[in-house]
Amino acid sequence: MTELSFAAADPRLTVAEATALQARLCRLVVRRDAFGKVGHVAGADVAFDIAGRRAYAAVIVFRFPGLQEVERSWVCRPITFPYVPGLLAFREAPAVADALAGLHIRPDLLLVDGQGYAHPRRCGFASHLGLALDLPTIGCAKSILIGEHGELGRERGSLAPLRDGGEVVGAALRTRTAVRPLYVSVGHRISLPSAIRFVLDCGDGFRLPKPTRLADQLVGELKIMNHEL
């Protein structure tokens, strides 16, 4: 367990303290391949019931490369941190960590619907989780938080570097022909080229890779079910 594991779940943590913690943690992010054989890959996502002050987190594990689902885990827990752009990990990471703790199979790689290194302080949601759990992680976001990129081709697999202040922080990646790109960045213990490759290898014809797409569907269903109770 790391400093993040406890701090992210502490409701007394202030915005200033969270920002300072990110600035320290970014120096620990490993942006090279530091993993072995990937036999299981997982996707994680979070949905919020703002009125009820609850977060729903889900993690679904798949065999890799076949992408057959083998296990899923979900939790509902109170929201303990306010909505602050750039600090979303402090709202989301505790719930995802709880969902991961409910698994029997520890994934070899985790894809997160959110940012990793492509973050103002180079330590987004995917990096927080990777550092806290010592797990290779990839940020796979639907929109840009920071940075700019040039044109990329219409074909699946086309990409363009995502740059912030001259530094490459991720990539815009076309995961489906003629569909808007995703924004891939290093979370922890993986290089950007490997992150791009795994996101493409986890695709099944949709814009979102299968692990995060199904996790997104599950948290949406959980949120609806709760409202119907």
C-alpha positions as a LaTeX table, in Angstrom:
\begin{tabular}{lrrr}
\hline
Residue & $x$ (\AA) & $y$ (\AA) & $z$ (\AA) \\
\hline
Met1 & 0.00 & 0.00 & 0.00 \\
Thr2 & 1.27 & 3.47 & $-0.84$ \\
Glu3 & 0.72 & 6.99 & 0.40 \\
Leu4 & $-2.03$ & 7.29 & $-2.23$ \\
Ser5 & $-3.90$ & 4.23 & $-0.98$ \\
Phe6 & $-4.68$ & 5.93 & 2.28 \\
Ala7 & $-4.80$ & 9.57 & 1.19 \\
Ala8 & $-7.26$ & 9.04 & $-1.67$ \\
Ala9 & $-9.78$ & 7.53 & 0.73 \\
Asp10 & $-9.35$ & 10.20 & 3.42 \\
Pro11 & $-12.37$ & 12.56 & 3.43 \\
Arg12 & $-10.29$ & 15.15 & 5.31 \\
Leu13 & $-7.94$ & 15.60 & 2.36 \\
Thr14 & $-8.10$ & 19.18 & 1.04 \\
Val15 & $-7.83$ & 20.27 & $-2.58$ \\
Ala16 & $-4.43$ & 21.83 & $-1.88$ \\
Glu17 & $-3.18$ & 18.64 & $-0.25$ \\
Ala18 & $-4.47$ & 16.51 & $-3.14$ \\
Thr19 & $-2.76$ & 18.77 & $-5.69$ \\
Ala20 & 0.52 & 18.60 & $-3.77$ \\
Leu21 & 0.23 & 14.81 & $-3.54$ \\
Gln22 & $-0.17$ & 14.55 & $-7.31$ \\
Ala23 & 2.95 & 16.66 & $-7.80$ \\
Arg24 & 4.90 & 14.20 & $-5.66$ \\
Leu25 & 3.41 & 11.04 & $-7.15$ \\
Cys26 & 4.12 & 12.02 & $-10.76$ \\
Arg27 & 7.81 & 11.44 & $-10.10$ \\
Leu28 & 7.07 & 7.79 & $-9.31$ \\
Val29 & 5.21 & 6.99 & $-12.55$ \\
Val30 & 7.10 & 4.38 & $-14.60$ \\
Arg31 & 6.74 & 5.04 & $-18.34$ \\
Arg32 & 8.48 & 1.93 & $-19.61$ \\
Asp33 & 7.37 & $-1.66$ & $-19.95$ \\
Ala34 & 7.67 & $-3.24$ & $-16.52$ \\
Phe35 & 5.39 & $-6.26$ & $-16.75$ \\
Gly36 & 5.54 & $-9.90$ & $-17.74$ \\
Lys37 & 3.17 & $-12.04$ & $-19.76$ \\
Val38 & $-0.31$ & $-10.53$ & $-19.99$ \\
Gly39 & $-2.81$ & $-13.35$ & $-19.56$ \\
His40 & $-5.63$ & $-11.27$ & $-18.07$ \\
Val41 & $-6.60$ & $-7.71$ & $-18.88$ \\
Ala42 & $-9.28$ & $-5.71$ & $-17.05$ \\
Gly43 & $-11.33$ & $-2.59$ & $-17.65$ \\
Ala44 & $-12.52$ & $-0.18$ & $-14.96$ \\
Asp45 & $-15.07$ & 2.61 & $-14.90$ \\
Val46 & $-17.03$ & 4.72 & $-12.40$ \\
Ala47 & $-20.50$ & 6.32 & $-12.43$ \\
Phe48 & $-21.85$ & 8.80 & $-9.91$ \\
Asp49 & $-25.22$ & 9.28 & $-8.28$ \\
Ile50 & $-24.74$ & 12.91 & $-7.31$ \\
Ala51 & $-28.09$ & 13.22 & $-5.53$ \\
Gly52 & $-27.38$ & 10.16 & $-3.43$ \\
Arg53 & $-23.70$ & 11.03 & $-3.01$ \\
Arg54 & $-22.66$ & 7.56 & $-4.18$ \\
Ala55 & $-20.07$ & 6.21 & $-6.60$ \\
Tyr56 & $-20.52$ & 2.96 & $-8.52$ \\
Ala57 & $-17.30$ & 1.31 & $-9.67$ \\
Ala58 & $-16.90$ & $-1.82$ & $-11.77$ \\
Val59 & $-13.95$ & $-3.91$ & $-12.90$ \\
Ile60 & $-14.31$ & $-6.68$ & $-15.47$ \\
Val61 & $-11.51$ & $-9.16$ & $-16.17$ \\
Phe62 & $-10.94$ & $-10.85$ & $-19.53$ \\
Arg63 & $-8.57$ & $-13.48$ & $-20.80$ \\
Phe64 & $-6.01$ & $-12.03$ & $-23.14$ \\
Pro65 & $-5.79$ & $-12.18$ & $-26.09$ \\
Gly66 & $-9.15$ & $-13.92$ & $-26.51$ \\
Leu67 & $-11.11$ & $-11.30$ & $-24.50$ \\
Gln68 & $-13.45$ & $-13.85$ & $-22.92$ \\
Glu69 & $-14.87$ & $-12.49$ & $-19.68$ \\
Val70 & $-13.77$ & $-14.45$ & $-16.61$ \\
Glu71 & $-14.78$ & $-12.29$ & $-13.64$ \\
Arg72 & $-16.46$ & $-9.04$ & $-12.66$ \\
Ser73 & $-16.64$ & $-7.07$ & $-9.43$ \\
Trp74 & $-18.51$ & $-3.92$ & $-8.48$ \\
Val75 & $-19.06$ & $-1.72$ & $-5.45$ \\
Cys76 & $-21.17$ & 1.20 & $-4.32$ \\
Arg77 & $-19.55$ & 3.59 & $-1.85$ \\
Pro78 & $-20.04$ & 7.16 & $-0.61$ \\
Ile79 & $-18.42$ & 10.04 & $-2.49$ \\
Thr80 & $-15.84$ & 11.58 & $-0.17$ \\
Phe81 & $-14.11$ & 14.16 & $-2.37$ \\
Pro82 & $-15.59$ & 17.13 & $-4.27$ \\
Tyr83 & $-15.67$ & 17.43 & $-8.05$ \\
Val84 & $-12.47$ & 19.27 & $-9.03$ \\
Pro85 & $-11.15$ & 19.07 & $-12.62$ \\
Gly86 & $-7.72$ & 17.45 & $-12.58$ \\
Leu87 & $-8.38$ & 15.77 & $-9.23$ \\
Leu88 & $-11.00$ & 13.24 & $-10.31$ \\
Ala89 & $-8.80$ & 10.36 & $-9.16$ \\
Phe90 & $-9.54$ & 11.31 & $-5.57$ \\
Arg91 & $-13.26$ & 10.72 & $-6.22$ \\
Glu92 & $-12.85$ & 7.60 & $-8.35$ \\
Ala93 & $-9.76$ & 5.68 & $-7.24$ \\
Pro94 & $-11.05$ & 4.52 & $-3.82$ \\
Ala95 & $-14.14$ & 2.95 & $-5.40$ \\
Val96 & $-12.18$ & 1.21 & $-8.16$ \\
Ala97 & $-9.64$ & $-0.05$ & $-5.63$ \\
Asp98 & $-12.51$ & $-1.56$ & $-3.61$ \\
Ala99 & $-13.88$ & $-3.26$ & $-6.73$ \\
Leu100 & $-10.45$ & $-4.65$ & $-7.59$ \\
Ala101 & $-10.13$ & $-6.00$ & $-4.05$ \\
Gly102 & $-13.24$ & $-8.09$ & $-4.68$ \\
Leu103 & $-11.64$ & $-10.01$ & $-7.55$ \\
His104 & $-10.23$ & $-13.51$ & $-7.26$ \\
Ile105 & $-8.05$ & $-12.98$ & $-10.34$ \\
Arg106 & $-5.55$ & $-10.13$ & $-10.25$ \\
Pro107 & $-5.32$ & $-8.67$ & $-13.77$ \\
Asp108 & $-1.94$ & $-8.29$ & $-15.41$ \\
Leu109 & $-3.01$ & $-5.02$ & $-17.03$ \\
Leu110 & $-5.77$ & $-2.50$ & $-16.28$ \\
Leu111 & $-7.41$ & $-0.17$ & $-18.81$ \\
Val112 & $-9.05$ & 2.87 & $-17.24$ \\
Asp113 & $-11.65$ & 5.21 & $-18.71$ \\
Gly114 & $-9.65$ & 8.33 & $-17.90$ \\
Gln115 & $-6.28$ & 10.02 & $-18.14$ \\
Gly116 & $-2.85$ & 8.81 & $-17.11$ \\
Tyr117 & 0.25 & 10.85 & $-17.95$ \\
Ala118 & $-1.81$ & 13.20 & $-20.17$ \\
His119 & $-2.64$ & 15.34 & $-17.15$ \\
Pro120 & $-1.59$ & 18.83 & $-15.99$ \\
Arg121 & 0.54 & 17.30 & $-13.22$ \\
Arg122 & 1.30 & 14.12 & $-15.21$ \\
Cys123 & $-0.59$ & 11.94 & $-12.75$ \\
Gly124 & $-4.20$ & 11.25 & $-13.73$ \\
Phe125 & $-6.64$ & 8.57 & $-12.62$ \\
Ala126 & $-4.85$ & 5.70 & $-14.40$ \\
Ser127 & $-1.52$ & 6.67 & $-12.86$ \\
His128 & $-3.03$ & 6.97 & $-9.37$ \\
Leu129 & $-4.42$ & 3.45 & $-9.59$ \\
Gly130 & $-1.24$ & 2.00 & $-11.03$ \\
Leu131 & 0.88 & 3.53 & $-8.28$ \\
Ala132 & $-1.50$ & 2.60 & $-5.48$ \\
Leu133 & $-1.87$ & $-1.01$ & $-6.61$ \\
Asp134 & 1.55 & $-1.52$ & $-8.25$ \\
Leu135 & $-0.31$ & $-2.54$ & $-11.42$ \\
Pro136 & 0.41 & $-1.78$ & $-15.09$ \\
Thr137 & $-2.29$ & 0.67 & $-16.19$ \\
Ile138 & $-3.36$ & 2.53 & $-19.32$ \\
Gly139 & $-5.36$ & 5.74 & $-19.53$ \\
Cys140 & $-7.91$ & 5.49 & $-22.34$ \\
Ala141 & $-10.02$ & 8.66 & $-22.39$ \\
Lys142 & $-12.85$ & 9.80 & $-24.63$ \\
Ser143 & $-11.80$ & 13.46 & $-24.54$ \\
Ile144 & $-8.67$ & 15.58 & $-24.16$ \\
Leu145 & $-7.78$ & 17.05 & $-20.78$ \\
Ile146 & $-4.57$ & 18.73 & $-21.93$ \\
Gly147 & $-2.48$ & 18.90 & $-25.08$ \\
Glu148 & $-2.94$ & 19.19 & $-28.81$ \\
His149 & $-2.39$ & 16.87 & $-31.75$ \\
Gly150 & $-2.18$ & 17.08 & $-35.51$ \\
Glu151 & $-4.28$ & 15.39 & $-38.13$ \\
Leu152 & $-4.56$ & 11.63 & $-38.13$ \\
Gly153 & $-5.81$ & 9.27 & $-40.80$ \\
Arg154 & $-9.36$ & 7.94 & $-41.00$ \\
Glu155 & $-8.32$ & 4.30 & $-40.79$ \\
Arg156 & $-8.30$ & 2.24 & $-37.63$ \\
Gly157 & $-4.85$ & 2.32 & $-36.07$ \\
Ser158 & $-4.03$ & 5.85 & $-37.27$ \\
Leu159 & $-2.50$ & 8.00 & $-34.56$ \\
Ala160 & $-0.95$ & 11.37 & $-33.80$ \\
Pro161 & 1.21 & 12.37 & $-30.81$ \\
Leu162 & $-0.59$ & 14.34 & $-28.11$ \\
Arg163 & 1.76 & 17.15 & $-27.02$ \\
Asp164 & 1.65 & 19.51 & $-24.07$ \\
Gly165 & 4.29 & 22.21 & $-23.89$ \\
Gly166 & 6.40 & 20.36 & $-26.42$ \\
Glu167 & 6.30 & 17.07 & $-24.43$ \\
Val168 & 4.56 & 14.00 & $-25.82$ \\
Val169 & 2.07 & 13.05 & $-23.09$ \\
Gly170 & $-0.03$ & 10.54 & $-25.04$ \\
Ala171 & $-1.55$ & 9.83 & $-28.43$ \\
Ala172 & $-4.78$ & 10.41 & $-30.31$ \\
Leu173 & $-5.66$ & 6.94 & $-31.58$ \\
Arg174 & $-8.27$ & 5.95 & $-34.15$ \\
Thr175 & $-9.75$ & 2.74 & $-32.77$ \\
Arg176 & $-12.47$ & 2.47 & $-35.43$ \\
Thr177 & $-12.35$ & 3.73 & $-39.00$ \\
Ala178 & $-13.94$ & 7.16 & $-39.51$ \\
Val179 & $-14.89$ & 7.43 & $-35.82$ \\
Arg180 & $-13.58$ & 10.02 & $-33.33$ \\
Pro181 & $-10.25$ & 9.00 & $-31.76$ \\
Leu182 & $-9.53$ & 8.01 & $-28.19$ \\
Tyr183 & $-6.75$ & 9.59 & $-26.16$ \\
Val184 & $-4.29$ & 7.04 & $-24.85$ \\
Ser185 & $-1.63$ & 7.74 & $-22.25$ \\
Val186 & 0.67 & 5.84 & $-19.94$ \\
Gly187 & $-0.81$ & 5.04 & $-16.55$ \\
His188 & 2.04 & 3.19 & $-14.85$ \\
Arg189 & 4.60 & 0.48 & $-15.69$ \\
Ile190 & 4.01 & 0.61 & $-19.45$ \\
Ser191 & 5.41 & 2.50 & $-22.42$ \\
Leu192 & 3.23 & 4.58 & $-24.73$ \\
Pro193 & 3.82 & 2.29 & $-27.77$ \\
Ser194 & 2.76 & $-0.74$ & $-25.71$ \\
Ala195 & $-0.26$ & 1.12 & $-24.35$ \\
Ile196 & $-1.37$ & 1.92 & $-27.90$ \\
Arg197 & $-0.89$ & $-1.69$ & $-28.97$ \\
Phe198 & $-2.92$ & $-3.08$ & $-26.07$ \\
Val199 & $-5.78$ & $-0.64$ & $-26.64$ \\
Leu200 & $-5.99$ & $-1.77$ & $-30.27$ \\
Asp201 & $-5.67$ & $-5.44$ & $-29.29$ \\
Cys202 & $-8.58$ & $-5.02$ & $-26.85$ \\
Gly203 & $-10.87$ & $-3.64$ & $-29.55$ \\
Asp204 & $-13.81$ & $-5.60$ & $-30.91$ \\
Gly205 & $-15.21$ & $-3.31$ & $-33.58$ \\
Phe206 & $-16.33$ & $-0.44$ & $-31.35$ \\
Arg207 & $-14.74$ & 2.92 & $-30.53$ \\
Leu208 & $-14.04$ & 1.90 & $-26.91$ \\
Pro209 & $-11.93$ & $-1.16$ & $-26.11$ \\
Lys210 & $-14.03$ & $-4.04$ & $-24.88$ \\
Pro211 & $-12.82$ & $-4.01$ & $-21.23$ \\
Thr212 & $-13.69$ & $-0.35$ & $-20.56$ \\
Arg213 & $-16.80$ & $-0.40$ & $-22.74$ \\
Leu214 & $-18.38$ & $-3.25$ & $-20.76$ \\
Ala215 & $-17.31$ & $-1.73$ & $-17.45$ \\
Asp216 & $-19.01$ & 1.51 & $-18.54$ \\
Gln217 & $-22.19$ & $-0.40$ & $-19.39$ \\
Leu218 & $-22.16$ & $-2.16$ & $-16.03$ \\
Val219 & $-21.83$ & 0.98 & $-13.90$ \\
Gly220 & $-24.60$ & 2.59 & $-15.96$ \\
Glu221 & $-26.87$ & $-0.38$ & $-15.27$ \\
Leu222 & $-26.04$ & $-0.32$ & $-11.56$ \\
Lys223 & $-26.90$ & 3.36 & $-11.35$ \\
Ile224 & $-30.26$ & 2.80 & $-13.10$ \\
Met225 & $-31.10$ & $-0.19$ & $-10.90$ \\
Asn226 & $-30.44$ & 1.85 & $-7.79$ \\
His227 & $-32.86$ & 4.56 & $-8.93$ \\
Glu228 & $-35.55$ & 1.92 & $-9.52$ \\
Leu229 & $-35.30$ & 0.51 & $-5.99$ \\
\hline
\end{tabular}
